[in-house]
Amino acid sequence: MISKKMLLPVFILVALVQLFVPAKMIWDREDILKTGTEYKFETAPVDPSDPFRGKYIILRYVENTVSVNNTDEWKRGDVVYAIFIIDENGYAKIESISKEKPSNKEEYLKTKVNYITGNPANNLILDFPFDRFYMEESKAKPAEDLYMESQRNIDNMTYALVSIKDGDAVLKDVIIDDKSIKEIVKESQASGKG
């Protein structure tokens, strides 16, 4: 049994550990946002019947597919490392994937194979870890409506702004026609439309 003299130091140690873990998680995310490489991922339409669950917008991406020579080498759930290039429109495009962590200084995203298409396509569909954009409750529903409307209008350019560093990614913002969805919702609510 722990003596009464040991009880207070043990309690203090446990409390410090409980504070350290979430603080470290926050610190790591902030570091990715500040020092990570920023990429624009073009979004794709989602099923309009259920695009929103809670206080976030569900995002799908145009560029989450990569062709491989042999799908037999891959299976659903495999951890992969994706390296991106920027296309002529400024969007991230998968350049290559590997089962091995890149050893050079290139930025990469650690992700998983979501599913595999067979012959003749031989594609791997990747499961990007930044598929939910969380928002304040009062802004969530108007943001969902704006996002869905922007996806229906082919003239709108909608993308997610994502920072990537050492395999981890943080979704910074959703942009519609070069404007943050947070700002669009704020302006809409201020004008009485949202």
C-alpha positions as CSV (number, residue, x, y, z in Angstrom):
1,M,0.0,0.0,0.0
2,I,1.2,3.5,-0.8
3,S,2.1,5.5,2.3
4,K,0.5,8.9,2.9
5,K,3.9,10.6,2.3
6,M,4.0,9.1,-1.2
7,L,0.4,9.8,-2.1
8,L,0.9,13.5,-2.8
9,P,4.0,13.1,-5.1
10,V,2.3,10.3,-7.0
11,F,-0.8,12.4,-7.4
12,I,1.3,15.3,-8.7
13,L,3.2,13.0,-11.1
14,V,-0.1,11.6,-12.5
15,A,-1.6,15.1,-12.9
16,L,1.6,16.3,-14.8
17,V,1.4,13.3,-17.1
18,Q,-2.2,14.0,-17.8
19,L,-1.4,17.6,-18.7
20,F,1.7,16.7,-20.8
21,V,0.0,14.3,-23.2
22,P,-2.6,16.7,-24.6
23,A,-0.2,19.6,-24.5
24,K,2.3,17.5,-26.6
25,M,-0.5,16.7,-29.1
26,I,-1.4,20.4,-29.5
27,W,2.3,21.3,-29.8
28,D,2.8,18.8,-32.5
29,R,-0.2,20.0,-34.5
30,E,0.8,23.6,-34.2
31,D,4.4,22.7,-35.3
32,I,3.0,21.1,-38.4
33,L,0.9,24.1,-39.2
34,K,3.8,26.5,-38.7
35,T,6.7,24.6,-40.3
36,G,5.0,22.0,-42.5
37,T,4.8,22.2,-46.3
38,E,1.5,23.6,-47.4
39,Y,-0.5,21.8,-50.2
40,K,-3.8,22.5,-51.9
41,F,-6.0,19.4,-52.3
42,E,-8.9,19.8,-54.8
43,T,-12.1,18.6,-53.2
44,A,-14.6,16.4,-54.9
45,P,-18.4,16.3,-54.4
46,V,-19.7,14.1,-51.5
47,D,-22.9,12.2,-51.2
48,P,-25.5,14.9,-50.5
49,S,-27.6,12.6,-48.4
50,D,-25.1,12.7,-45.5
51,P,-22.2,15.1,-46.0
52,F,-22.3,16.4,-42.4
53,R,-22.1,14.5,-39.1
54,G,-21.8,16.7,-36.1
55,K,-19.7,19.8,-36.2
56,Y,-17.6,19.1,-39.3
57,I,-17.8,19.0,-43.0
58,I,-16.9,15.7,-44.7
59,L,-14.4,16.2,-47.5
60,R,-13.5,14.0,-50.5
61,Y,-10.6,14.6,-52.8
62,V,-10.1,14.5,-56.6
63,E,-6.5,13.3,-56.2
64,N,-6.5,10.3,-53.9
65,T,-5.9,7.6,-56.5
66,V,-2.6,6.2,-57.7
67,S,-2.0,3.7,-60.5
68,V,0.2,0.7,-59.7
69,N,1.7,-2.0,-61.9
70,N,0.4,-5.0,-59.8
71,T,-2.4,-4.7,-57.3
72,D,-1.5,-8.1,-55.9
73,E,1.4,-6.4,-54.1
74,W,-1.0,-4.3,-52.1
75,K,-3.9,-4.9,-49.7
76,R,-6.6,-2.8,-48.0
77,G,-5.2,-1.2,-44.9
78,D,-1.6,-1.2,-46.0
79,V,0.4,1.8,-44.6
80,V,1.9,3.7,-47.5
81,Y,4.0,6.9,-47.8
82,A,2.8,9.3,-50.5
83,I,4.9,11.9,-52.1
84,F,3.2,14.8,-53.9
85,I,4.0,17.2,-56.7
86,I,2.2,20.4,-57.5
87,D,0.2,20.3,-60.8
88,E,-0.2,23.2,-63.3
89,N,-3.2,24.5,-61.4
90,G,-1.4,24.5,-58.1
91,Y,-3.0,21.4,-56.6
92,A,-1.3,18.5,-54.9
93,K,-1.0,15.4,-57.0
94,I,0.4,12.0,-56.0
95,E,3.8,11.5,-57.6
96,S,4.5,8.2,-56.0
97,I,3.8,5.9,-53.1
98,S,6.0,3.4,-51.2
99,K,5.6,0.9,-48.4
100,E,8.9,2.2,-47.0
101,K,9.3,5.6,-45.3
102,P,11.2,7.9,-47.6
103,S,14.8,8.4,-46.5
104,N,15.4,11.7,-48.4
105,K,14.3,15.1,-47.3
106,E,11.1,15.1,-49.4
107,E,7.8,15.7,-47.6
108,Y,5.6,12.7,-47.5
109,L,2.2,11.7,-46.0
110,K,1.8,8.5,-44.1
111,T,-1.6,7.1,-44.9
112,K,-3.4,3.8,-45.7
113,V,-4.8,2.1,-48.7
114,N,-8.6,2.4,-48.6
115,Y,-9.4,0.1,-51.4
116,I,-8.0,-1.4,-54.6
117,T,-9.4,-1.6,-58.1
118,G,-8.4,-4.5,-60.3
119,N,-7.6,-4.9,-63.9
120,P,-7.5,-2.9,-66.2
121,A,-7.3,0.2,-63.9
122,N,-4.9,-1.2,-61.2
123,N,-5.5,1.8,-58.9
124,L,-5.1,2.2,-55.2
125,I,-7.5,4.6,-53.5
126,L,-5.8,6.3,-50.5
127,D,-7.5,7.2,-47.3
128,F,-6.4,10.8,-46.5
129,P,-6.4,11.5,-42.8
130,F,-7.7,15.0,-43.3
131,D,-11.3,14.3,-44.4
132,R,-13.1,16.3,-41.8
133,F,-13.1,20.0,-41.3
134,Y,-14.3,20.9,-37.8
135,M,-16.1,24.2,-37.1
136,E,-17.8,26.1,-34.3
137,E,-21.3,24.8,-33.8
138,S,-23.1,28.0,-34.9
139,K,-21.1,28.1,-38.1
140,A,-21.2,24.4,-39.0
141,K,-24.6,24.1,-40.7
142,P,-24.1,27.3,-42.8
143,A,-20.6,26.1,-43.8
144,E,-22.1,22.7,-44.8
145,D,-24.6,24.5,-47.0
146,L,-22.0,26.7,-48.6
147,Y,-19.7,23.8,-49.2
148,M,-22.4,21.7,-50.8
149,E,-23.5,24.6,-53.0
150,S,-19.9,25.2,-54.1
151,Q,-19.5,21.5,-55.1
152,R,-22.6,21.8,-57.3
153,N,-21.3,24.9,-59.1
154,I,-18.6,23.8,-61.5
155,D,-17.3,27.4,-61.7
156,N,-16.3,27.3,-58.1
157,M,-12.7,26.3,-57.2
158,T,-12.9,24.4,-53.9
159,Y,-9.9,23.0,-52.1
160,A,-8.6,22.0,-48.7
161,L,-5.4,23.7,-47.5
162,V,-3.3,21.1,-45.7
163,S,0.1,21.3,-44.0
164,I,2.3,18.2,-44.2
165,K,5.4,17.5,-42.1
166,D,7.2,14.2,-41.4
167,G,4.3,12.1,-42.5
168,D,1.6,13.9,-40.5
169,A,-1.0,16.3,-41.9
170,V,-3.2,19.0,-40.5
171,L,-6.2,20.5,-42.3
172,K,-5.8,24.2,-42.1
173,D,-8.9,25.5,-44.0
174,V,-11.4,24.9,-46.7
175,I,-11.2,27.5,-49.5
176,I,-13.9,28.4,-51.9
177,D,-12.9,30.7,-54.8
178,D,-9.8,31.8,-52.9
179,K,-11.7,32.7,-49.7
180,S,-11.8,30.8,-46.4
181,I,-15.1,29.1,-45.7
182,K,-14.9,30.5,-42.2
183,E,-14.8,34.1,-43.6
184,I,-17.6,33.4,-46.0
185,V,-19.8,32.0,-43.2
186,K,-18.9,35.0,-41.0
187,E,-19.8,37.5,-43.7
188,S,-23.0,35.6,-44.5
189,Q,-24.1,35.6,-40.8
190,A,-23.2,39.3,-40.5
191,S,-25.4,40.2,-43.5
192,G,-28.2,38.1,-42.1
193,K,-28.1,35.4,-44.9
194,G,-26.7,32.6,-42.7
